Amino acid sequence: MRVKTPYKPRGEMYGLVKEMVGGSRVNVFCEDGKSRVGRIIGKMKKKVWIRPNDLVIIVPWTVQTDQKCDVIYRYIMTEKERLKKINAIPKEMII
């Protein structure tokens, strides 16, 4: 099974959803140790439901890189288990 991983040259990284804020926004704890407000992109709204403790891929904004990001992908449980098995997830992200 092939699992999507963050594309580092584009700035993508792993994130862990901490809480839902409302208005298609979430608080995300990122791989680099920072907490950001993530915006769920339009193609994911109403199609992919994101809940607390979900593992996601985020892209920090170019303007407010330390405060805001876009959520571009959510891992399902089997993908998350596969990433754990190959040790691709940082230790802070494992629940």
SVG drawing of the C-alpha trace seen along z (x, -y; Angstrom):
<svg xmlns="http://www.w3.org/2000/svg" viewBox="-20 -38 33 40">
<polyline fill="none" stroke="black" stroke-width="0.4" points="0.0,0.0 1.4,-3.4 0.9,-6.3 1.2,-10.0 4.0,-11.7 4.8,-15.4 6.8,-17.0 9.5,-18.9 10.7,-21.2 7.1,-22.7 7.2,-23.2 4.7,-20.4 4.9,-18.8 3.0,-16.6 0.5,-18.1 -1.7,-16.8 -5.2,-18.3 -5.7,-19.5 -9.2,-21.1 -11.8,-22.4 -12.1,-26.1 -15.1,-26.6 -15.5,-28.1 -13.4,-25.4 -10.5,-26.1 -8.5,-23.8 -5.7,-24.2 -2.8,-22.1 0.4,-21.1 3.0,-20.9 6.1,-18.8 8.4,-21.8 7.0,-22.2 4.8,-25.2 1.1,-25.5 -0.8,-27.0 -4.4,-27.8 -5.1,-25.6 -7.6,-26.3 -9.2,-23.3 -8.9,-23.8 -12.0,-24.0 -11.8,-20.6 -11.7,-18.9 -14.6,-20.8 -17.8,-18.6 -16.0,-15.6 -13.3,-14.8 -14.3,-15.2 -11.5,-16.2 -11.6,-15.5 -9.2,-16.1 -6.2,-13.8 -6.2,-13.3 -2.8,-13.2 -2.8,-15.7 -0.4,-17.2 -0.1,-21.0 1.5,-23.8 2.5,-26.9 1.4,-30.2 4.1,-32.3 3.1,-35.5 2.3,-34.3 4.4,-31.1 4.5,-30.8 0.8,-31.4 -1.3,-30.0 -1.3,-27.0 -3.5,-25.1 -4.6,-21.5 -4.2,-19.6 -4.6,-15.9 -6.0,-13.8 -4.7,-10.3 -7.1,-7.5 -6.4,-4.9 -4.7,-2.3 -2.4,-4.9 -1.5,-6.2 -0.6,-2.7 1.5,-2.1 3.4,-5.4 4.0,-4.2 5.3,-0.9 8.0,-2.5 8.8,-5.2 7.9,-8.1 6.0,-10.0 7.9,-12.2 7.6,-10.9 5.6,-13.9 2.8,-13.1 2.2,-9.5 -0.9,-9.0"/>
</svg>
